[in-house]
Amino acid sequence: TTQAINVDSEPQQADCTLTRDGADLGTVKTPGPVTVKRHASTIHVTCRKDGHEDARVVMNSRYETASSGRMRSA
């Protein structure tokens, strides 16, 4: 009923927040795992790190893995 999602970014040590339908599922400093309940809705991941633009990824619930986003320097 739950699933661990490993979150990583480049550069690492970014704060990444996972949300589903507007609800906060958890925040992790990359690289690291977040355990979430399985659900049919997509998960939105937003990563932030000082000096870089925010990176966003949408994870479709039909796929077990998602491509990661790279952060750009601000």
Kinemage of the C-alpha trace (Angstrom):
@kinemage 1
@onewidth
@group {chain A} dominant
@subgroup {mainchain}
@vectorlist {calphas} color= white
{ca thr a 1} P 0.000 0.000 0.000
{ca thr a 2} L 3.057 2.277 0.235
{ca gln a 3} L 5.975 2.939 -2.061
{ca ala a 4} L 9.435 4.396 -1.465
{ca ile a 5} L 10.439 7.014 -4.034
{ca asn a 6} L 14.133 7.823 -4.301
{ca val a 7} L 14.612 11.506 -5.086
{ca asp a 8} L 17.842 12.899 -6.518
{ca ser a 9} L 18.881 16.154 -8.143
{ca glu a 10} L 21.831 17.792 -9.786
{ca pro a 11} L 23.238 19.503 -7.886
{ca gln a 12} L 22.530 17.383 -4.829
{ca gln a 13} L 21.526 18.703 -1.398
{ca ala a 14} L 18.374 20.339 -2.812
{ca asp a 15} L 15.145 20.388 -0.781
{ca cys a 16} L 12.506 18.471 -2.754
{ca thr a 17} L 8.818 18.479 -1.869
{ca leu a 18} L 6.364 15.893 -3.190
{ca thr a 19} L 2.681 16.825 -3.527
{ca arg a 20} L -0.416 15.044 -4.785
{ca asp a 21} L -3.705 16.835 -5.473
{ca gly a 22} L -2.362 19.857 -3.570
{ca ala a 23} L -1.511 17.847 -0.443
{ca asp a 24} L 2.082 17.712 0.853
{ca leu a 25} L 3.412 14.124 0.869
{ca gly a 26} L 6.847 14.898 2.269
{ca thr a 27} L 10.097 16.770 1.812
{ca val a 28} L 13.572 15.295 1.453
{ca lys a 29} L 17.092 16.649 0.994
{ca thr a 30} L 18.577 14.936 -2.043
{ca pro a 31} L 19.565 12.257 -2.470
{ca gly a 32} L 17.028 10.465 -0.292
{ca pro a 33} L 13.836 8.409 -0.156
{ca val a 34} L 10.250 9.456 0.588
{ca thr a 35} L 7.616 6.820 1.400
{ca val a 36} L 4.143 7.602 0.061
{ca lys a 37} L 0.819 5.798 -0.101
{ca arg a 38} L 0.052 4.324 -3.510
{ca his a 39} L -2.628 6.252 -5.379
{ca ala a 40} L -3.816 6.745 -8.962
{ca ser a 41} L -3.122 10.516 -8.950
{ca thr a 42} L 0.130 11.982 -10.248
{ca ile a 43} L 2.830 13.249 -7.908
{ca his a 44} L 4.462 16.636 -8.445
{ca val a 45} L 8.057 17.070 -7.263
{ca thr a 46} L 9.537 20.549 -6.763
{ca cys a 47} L 13.217 20.897 -5.847
{ca arg a 48} L 14.799 24.085 -4.541
{ca lys a 49} L 18.378 25.077 -3.808
{ca asp a 50} L 19.790 28.535 -3.187
{ca gly a 51} L 21.467 29.983 -6.264
{ca his a 52} L 19.503 27.741 -8.664
{ca glu a 53} L 16.150 27.895 -10.416
{ca asp a 54} L 13.477 25.541 -9.066
{ca ala a 55} L 13.179 22.182 -10.846
{ca arg a 56} L 9.819 20.450 -11.297
{ca val a 57} L 8.948 16.893 -12.323
{ca val a 58} L 5.532 15.273 -12.712
{ca met a 59} L 5.458 11.561 -11.888
{ca asn a 60} L 2.641 9.661 -13.585
{ca ser a 61} L 1.283 6.936 -11.309
{ca arg a 62} L 1.334 4.432 -14.186
{ca tyr a 63} L 5.142 4.360 -14.250
{ca glu a 64} L 7.458 3.140 -11.532
{ca thr a 65} L 10.250 5.525 -12.444
{ca ala a 66} L 10.351 9.103 -13.605
{ca ser a 67} L 12.982 11.168 -15.287
{ca ser a 68} L 14.748 13.638 -13.034
{ca gly a 69} L 15.074 17.337 -13.600
{ca arg a 70} L 18.265 19.327 -13.520
{ca met a 71} L 18.460 22.603 -11.708
{ca arg a 72} L 19.898 25.611 -13.499
{ca ser a 73} L 21.933 28.332 -11.853
{ca ala a 74} L 19.947 31.488 -11.246
